[in-house]
């Protein structure tokens, strides 16, 4: 069986599913569901891996057994890589380093990392930017040490976030080595922005996160929110040939969020399954 998911024109799109769409389920169960729907891989959230006490050897075995690729999303909850508090900042770096070490052990080539944010809303942004540059030097050294690319995520324009526009991320990574990449998240783009234009502006993109959003909630199923998800956006995404990760947090038994994502693609004739028997 050909497991590719293709556009009607025939160009492959590398669809992955975030492990958080299956919160509370075993990694083997996630592999079975993702493979059954002919997706290419899984983005493993380290918080989930730790919370559910997944075994690294088992993960590696299952990825191989199900012929699935993987990316990693580093620890991000409760962390701040450019905190004015040196203790918080240093521990955040150590937590990300542990995530990088996990990616290395699993032979996963890229890990998404949330850049730092303000400690106090509206205060001392330039200080935070200077600290983030020093942190990025440390992250670059870690990327080289563990042979894992670090992909800084474009964040949503929420309280305390700094790196929520493509040009700001571009400024941050402008002079970095190739081991520093970026992650684009369509749900993080304000409604008055062109998502496709912002994606074209962001440099060094090595993966894309997809979900919808509303005025009150980031990350809802595709087609259930208010984003302008037009054909030009999907054509731009498809042209980059990078992992496209279906995102969301779902603790249900039936994975409603995940199947809503797939229904959106099928209903809008964006993708079709090839060679399914």
N, C-alpha and C positions, 0 to 999 in steps of 0.2 A: 504494500500500500504506500502510495506517495503521500507523505505527511505534510506537504507544503500547503500553505494557505496563500491563495493568489488573488490578485485583482482580475477583473474580467479581461483586461488587456494582457494578462499573463505574467506580470511582474510580481515577484515574490515579496511579501511583507513578513518580516520576522516577528510574529505575534508571540508575546510572552504573557504570563499571568502572574500578578503579585501574589505571594503566598498569603498575604493578609486577606485576600478574598475568601480564604478557607480557614479562618482563625478557629482554633480548637480541634482541627483535624490532623491526623498523622501526615507525615511527609509522603508516605507511600500512597495514601488516599489522594493527596493533591496531585501526585504524578499520574495516577490512574485517570483522574478527571481531565487533566490538561492534555494528556496523550489521547484520550478518547475524542477530544474535540480538535485534534490535529494541530495544536499549537506547537511552537518551536521550543518553548522553554519556560522557566520559572524565575522570577526575581525573589530571592530569599531575603526576608527582613530579619536582621540579626536579633532584634528584640523578640520576635516570635520564636526564633530558633532557641534562644535562651529561656524564654518563658515556658515553652513547651518541652524543653530539655531534649531537643533532637540530637542524635548522635552523628558526628561528622562522617565517620566511616560508612554509616548506613545511608546518609545523604549521597555520598559519592557513588556508592553501589547502585542506588536507585536511579540516579541520573543516568548512569551508564546502561542500566537494564532497560530503561524506558526510552533511551536514545534522546534525551532532553538536554538542551543547553541551560545555562544558568547565569544570572548576574546576582550581585549582592547589594542590598541597601544597608548601609552602615547604621549603627546605633545613632539615634538623633534625639530621642525623647529625653527631656530634662538636661540637654547638653547645650553648650555655647562655646564655639571655637574662638571667639574673640571677646569673651567676657572681660570686663575690667577687673574682675576678681581673678587673680592669678591661680588660686587653688581650683576654682571651677574650670578655668581655661585649660590648665594642665591635665586635670582629670578627663576633660572632654577629649583632649588629644589622645590620651591613653586608651579611652574607650573606642575611639575610631581606629587606633592602632590594632586593638584586639579584633575589630571587624576585618581589617586588612589582613591580619594573620589568618583568620578563618577563610577568607577568599583564597589566600595562598595555599592553604592546606587542601582546599577543594579544587585547586587548579582553575579557578574562575578569574578571568582576565580583567574585570572591571568592577569597581565598587562605587555606588552613588553615595555622596556625602553632602549633608546640609552645611552650607557656609555659616559663619557666625552671624550674630544679630546684636542689636543694641542691648545693653544692660538696663538702661533707663530710657523709656520712650522719649524721643525727641532731643536727646542730649549726647554731645560728644561723638558725633558720627565719624569725624575725621580720625579721632583717637582709635575708634574701633577698626576703621579701615587700615590704619597703620599696623595695628596688632594682627589683623587678619593676614596681612602680607607676610609678617614673621611666621605666623602659623602655617601659611602656605609653603614656606621654605621647609618647615618640618614635615609637612605632608609629602612634599616632593621627595625628600630623603627617604621617607617610609615607602613610598611607591617604588623607588629604585631598590631599596633593600629587599622588598618582598615580591618584586616583579608583578605588581598589580597597578593598573591604571586607576587614578582617582578622578571621579566625575562629579564636579560641583553642580548642585541642582539650582536651577532658577526658581526662586521662592515666590510665594504669593504676597501681594501688597498688604500684609497684615501688620498689626502693631509690633514694633521693634525690628521688623525685617529690614535689612539693608539691600540685599542682592535680589531685588524683585523686578529688575528690568534687564533686558539682554545687554545693553550697553555697559551696565555696572559690572556684570559678570565678565564681559569682554575686557574691561579695564583691569579686572583682578587677574585674569589668566593671560594677559597680553604677552608677557615675556617669560612664560613658563615653558618647561620641557613638554614633549609630546605625551608624557605620562600623566599630565593634567588635562582632563577633558571636561565636558559639561553635559548635564542632563536637562532636557527641556520638558516641562510639564504643562500641557495645554490647559489644565484646570486652574493654573495659577495666573493666567493672563486676564487682565481686567476686560470687562465687556466692551469698553470703548476702543480697545486695541484690536488690530488685525492679528489674529493668532499666527497666520501664515507669514506675515511680514516680520513678526517678532522672532519666529523660528528661523527665517532667512537671515536675520540680523545676528542671532546667537552663533558664536564661533565654537569650533571644536566639539560639536555635538556627537556623542557616542551612544546615546540612548534617549528614548522619548517615552514619557508617561502619559497615558490617556485616560481621561474620565471627564465627566461633565461637571458643571457647578451652577449654583443659584446665587441669588443675592445674600442668602444666609448660610449656605453650606458649600464648602469645597468638597469635591470628590463624591459625586452621585453617578449613577449609571449613565452611560452615553445615551443621549436622546431624552433624558429625564430632567435636564437642566436648561439653562438659558444661553449657553455658548453658541456662537455662529460656526457650526461645523460644516463648512461648505466643501465642495469638491476640490477647490484649489488647495485647501489645507491638507486633505488626504493625499493629493498628488505630491505636495511638497514633502510630507512625511515619507511617503513611499519612495521618493527619489533618493533619500538619504541612505537607505539600505542598512539601517541600524535596528537593534531590538526595540520593539514598540510594546510597552508594558501596560496591560490592562490593570488599572489600580482601583483600590477601594478597601474598606474594612468591613468585613461581613462575618458575623458569628452564627449565622443561620445554619441549619442542617442541610438545606437544599441548595445553597449557593446561588440565591436569587440574583444577587448583584452581578456575579460572573455571567450568568445566562442572559441577563438583561443586556450586558455589553455585547455578547455574541448576536443577540436578536437585532441590535441596532445595525451591526454590519450586514446581516442578512437582509433585513427589511429595506435598507438603503442601497442594496445591490453593490456595496463597496467591495465585498469579498465573496469568494465562493470556495467551497471545499473541492479539491481536485483529487480524483481517483478514490473517493470513499466508497467502500463496498459494504 
